[in-house]
């Protein structure tokens, strides 16, 4: 399985963000990626939320792109309007090679900060998800998390216990916290769950909205296989699923999980 992660510096111009995404996706297609993953807020990052209806033309066009280029896409995450309310969901859509949406994961854990200098309450405008992000792609069970989910190890343990072997984490992780937590936690989630962990982040931004970049793919043993630091661009990596399965048999830590 060949995967590609796209790191963007998304701003408040949807068309420019789409143009950048397509340009970078074309590079991934040229390198014969089976799965392309875009970051959280790839479509829009601005003062408002830039929400789209689930049947929007923008989403339809990405479905057509997947079909035309015969590629699976994990469509970032993006803000989806909740019909009949002024709220959104923070949603990753999985589109298969035929251009069909085969899974929708709504972010479960809400980003909350209550400091004197910074207050954030994602849950005040976002309807949280209820279900695990698990979907089969190319015969492999794939797990989906979004950004702040990273801080909840029980979520990724649940994915692993349900047979997930590859995890994708679209993110817009802040630099202030990311420089401490991003690499440590992505590697930890890979190690403790024996999964390939594909952490797709935003870069750019200013002040408290500056993102840490460092999109990376981590092996099941915690090795960083490939990464991109601050620039916009893509990474591409072949994942050896059979090798992962042998490793799990040789070092069966998942079989000893206890409930206390």
N, C-alpha and C positions, 0 to 999 in steps of 0.2 A: 504494500500500500504506500503510495507516494502522496504526501500531504504538503500543502503550501499555506503559510500564514502571511497575511498582508498587514503591514504596519503603516498607519496613516496619521497625518496631522489634520484631522477633520475640523472644519470651521462652520460658520453659520450660512454657508452657501451650498445648498443641496446639489445643484448641478455641477459645481466644481468638484465636490466630494465624489459624486457619481463618476465624473470623468476620470478622476484619479483612481478610483476603485477599478474601473474597467481597464484602464491602462495597465495597472499592476496585475489584474486578473489575466489579462492577455499574456503577460510574461509567464504566469504560472501555467497557463494552458500550453504555451510553447514548450515548457519543460515537462509536459505530460503529467501534471498533477491529477490524482484521482479525486482529491478533496481540496477545496479552497475554503479557507476560513477568513472572514473579515472581523474587525474588532468591534467592541461595543461603541456605539455612537458614531460608527463609520459614516452614516448618512448625514448626520447633523450634530453639531456641537455649538450651542449658543445660549443666549439668555433664556429663551423659551425652550420647549421640549421638541418642537418640530415633529409632532406625532403624525402618523399615517394611518388610514384605515387598512384593515387586513386585505382588502380587495383593491388596493391602490395601484395605479398605473406603474409606479416605481417598482413595486414588488413583482408585478406581472412581467416587467421588462427583465428583471433578474431571473425569473423563471424561464423566460425565452432564451436568455443567455446560456443558462445551464443546458437547455435542450439543444441549442445550436452547437455548442462546444462539447457536448456529451461529457459534462463534468458535474460532480456533486459540489454543492455550495452550502456552507454554514453561514447564513446571512446575519453576520455580526451578532450584535443585538441592536434593535431599534425600538423606538417608542411607538406602540400600537394603541390607537384610540379604543377606549372601552365604550361601546355603543350606549347612548342614553345617559352618559355621565361626562364630567370634565376630567376624568382620570385616564391613566394609561396603564399598559403593562410594559415591562422591560423584557423584550422577547427576542429569542433567537429562533430563526426559521431554518429548517433543513430541507434543501431542495435536491432532488435526485437528478440523475443524468437525463431523465425524460422530461424534466421541467416541472415535476409535481412536488408540492410541499408534503413531505412524508413525516414531519414531526415539528411540533411547536413546543419550545420550552420557555415558560415564563419564570423569570428570576424569583427565587424564594426569599433570599435574605436581603433585607433593605439596608442601604447605606445610611448610617446614622452617626452624626458627630454632634456633640453638645459641649463645645468649648466657648470660652468668652470671645475669642477672636474668630471662630468659625462654627457656624451652625448649619447642619445639613440633615434633612429628614425626608429621605426618598419615599418613605411609606406614606407621607401626607398627600402625595399625588399619584402614587403607584399602587395598583392592585397586585399583591404578591401571588406568586404561583403556588400550586399545591402538589404538583407531581414531579417525580424525578425526570431529568432529561436523559432518556435512553432511547436509542434508535439503532437499527442495524443498517450498516452501509458496507457494501461489497463483502457481505458475509461476516462482518466483524461488528461486535457490539460496541457502540460508541456512546460516550457520556458527554453531556453538555452542562457546563456551569457558566455563570456570568459574574465577573469581577468580584464583588464583595463576598460571593459564595466561597471564595478561596479561603476565607478565615474560619470556615466551619468544616473541620475534618470529618465529622459524622456524615455530612452529605456525600463526600467522595468515597467514604467507606461503604455507604449504601450502594453507590454505583458499582463498586468492585464486587460487593456481595451479590449483585444482580448480573454478574458476568461481564461487566464492561472491561475492555482491554485498552482502549484509547480514549483520552479525555480532551475535549476542546474547551478553552476558557476565553471567550471574547471579553476584553476588559478596557477600561479607561482608568487605569490605576494612577493615582496622584504621585508625583515625584517625592513629596515630603514623606509619605508613608512607604512608598515603593522602594526607596533606597534601603530601607531596613527590612521590609517584609517580602517584597516581590520574589526575589530569587530564592530566598530561604523557603518560603511556603510552596512555591511551585515544585521545587525539588523534593520537599517533604511529602507533598501529596503523591508524587510519582513513586517515591520509595515505599511509603507505608501501604500503598495500594497496588504496587507492582503493575503500573500502567505507563504507557507513553502519555506524557502530559504536554499538550500543545497550548501554550499560553500566548494569546494574540492581543497585544496591547496597542494603545494609542501613544503617540509621541507629540511633542510640541506643547502649545498652551503657555500661559504666563501666570505669574503670581501663584495664588492658591490653586489655580486650575492647570498648572503645568503637570504634564504626564511623564511617567518615568521611562517610557519606551521599553527597550530590552525584551522585545518579543523573542520567545525561545521555545525550543522543543527539547524536552527532558526525557531521557530513557528511564525505563522501569527500575534501574539501579541508581538513579540520581545523577547520571552523567548528562551534562548539557551537550546535546548533539550538535546544535546549531543555534545561532541567535543573530539578531540585528540590534544595534544599540540605539542611536538617536535619530537616524535618518529615516525618511519614508522609503519603503521598499518591501521586498518579499524574501522569505526563506523557504527552501524546499528540502524535504528530507524523506528518504525511504524508511519505512517502519517494517521491521522483520517480525511479523506476528508469530510465526512458528518459534522463533528464538525466544520471544516473550513467554510463550506457553511452556517451553522446555524449562526456562528459568523458574517459573511458578511451580513446576513439578519438583525441581531440584531443591527449592527453598520455599516450602509450602506454608508461608506465614498466614495466608488468608484462611487456611483450614482451622486455625487455632483461635479464631476470634470468639471471645466470650461476651455474654451479656451480663452486666453486673447490676 
